[in-house]
Amino acid sequence: MKKILIALSALTALLSSPAMVQGADPLMFGGKAGFFKPDGPGSDNGFSVGGVLGKRIQGNVSWEAELNLAIIDGEVGTNTDYEINSIAGYAVYRTEGNTHLKAKMGVGYWDDDFDNDFSLTMGIGLGFRMGRGILDVEYTQINDSVDYVTVGYILPF
């Protein structure tokens, strides 16, 4: 419980920092879904859904906060179910254009069936500006043992 409170405090600090200074850019909100894969032989993917909140800071740099929750367990070894939930804050860089590269790095709190901790988390992806929003296809390494592959869509509000 203490670590969850620390993670929520860190997220609150991120959202109340100078990154929230009013500007011409609106907040972005969206959702994502994808597969998480624990490392190791004989492990099977699980499925998660998540929410994303973000805002452009300056130029191509923005921040994003995301929450991912497992809805279908993966499997580690022969018969051990596995799920992971995470909350993270990222600094994000997107290249110019309607089709662009996305890179993100941040700190996340993750909780799985075996352990929980804070760790450096990073990802890379491909984004497509579609309508008012952005469709992102991403690979994220949430910790040393778990990778996420997700598809998400974010919109300004």
N, C-alpha and C positions, 0 to 999 in steps of 0.2 A: 504494500500500500504506500509506503514511504517513497518508493521509486516512482510510482505513478504520480504522486503529488509533485515530485521534483520535475518530472517530464511536463506536467501541465503548467508548472511555474515557468519553466524554460520556454514553452510555447507562448505563454502570456507575455513574457518579456519580449519575445520576438515580435509579437503582434502589436505591442505598445511602443516599440522603439521608433527611432526616426524613419524606419521603413514605412511607417504608417502615416507619414506627413502627407497632408492633403495635396493632391496634384491633379493633373488632367486625366490620369489613368485610373480607371475604376478597379475595384477589387475583382478578382476572377474566382469563380467557384465551379467545381465540376466533380465528376465521379470517374472511377476507374475500376477495372476488373481484370483479373489475370491469375496466372499460376505461380505458386511458390514451389521451389524445389530444394529440399535439403540435400547437402552433399553426402556422398557415400554410396557404396554399392547396394543395390536392391532397394533404393528409396524411390517412392512414387510421388508425383506431384499432388499438391492440394490446390484449392481454389479460394481466392479472396476477393473481396470488394472493398472499395475505399472512397474517401472523400478528399478533395483537394481545395485549398484556399490559397490564393496568391495575389501578388501585386507587382507591377513593374516598378523598379526603383529608378533606373536611369539607363537610357540607351537600350541595349539588349540584355541587361541584367535585371533579374527579378528575384523575389523570394517566394517560396512555396512551403506550405505546411500540409502534411497529409496524414491521414489515419487509415490504416488497412486492417481489416478484420477477416479472419478465416471463416469460411462458411462450409467448406468441404475439406475434411481432414486429408492430409497426405499420409504416407506410410514410410516408416524407417525400419529397415531390416525386414523380417518376415511377417510379423503380426503386430507391430507397434504403431498405433495411430499417432499422428503428429499434426499440430496446428501452430501457427505463429500469428500474433497480433503486434502491430507496431504503430508508433506515432513518431513523426520526424519533421524537422525543419531544414530547408535547403536553400542555398544560394544557387540560382539557375542562370545559365547563359544560353541564349538562343541566337543562331546565326540569322542573317537577313533572308527574306524571301518567303513565298507562299509554302514552299517545301524547305525545311530547315533542319539543322542538327540541334540537339538539345543536350547540354551537359549539366549535371547537378551534383553538389557535394554538401553534406550537412551532418547533423548529429541526430541520432534516433534512439528511442527506447523500444526494445523489443521484448516480448514475453512469449516463450514457447513452452511446450510440455516438460522440458528438461531444465531450463535455465531462463534467466532474464537479466538484462544489462543495458547500459548505454554503449553505443559504439559509433564510429565514423561510418557513414553510409554514403554511397555515391552511385550515380547511374548515368547512362547515355541513352539517347533515343533519337527518333526521327519524328518531326512534327509537320502537320499539314494545316494551314489556315483554311478553314471551311466555314462559310457563312460568317457569323459574328464570332465564332470560337476557334479553338485549336484542338485538333485530334492528335494525340501523342501515342506513339508506340515506344515503350521503354523497357530497358533492362536495368534493374537496380540490384546491387549487392547490399542486402540489409545488414548482414554481419558476416563473419568468417565462414559460416556454414549454410547460409540460405540465400538464394537468388529469387528475385521476382521478375516475371515478364508480364507486362500489363498493357492494356489499351485503355485510354481515357479521353474524355472530352471536357474542356473547360470553357466557360462563357463569362463575359463581363456582366456585372450587375451593379 
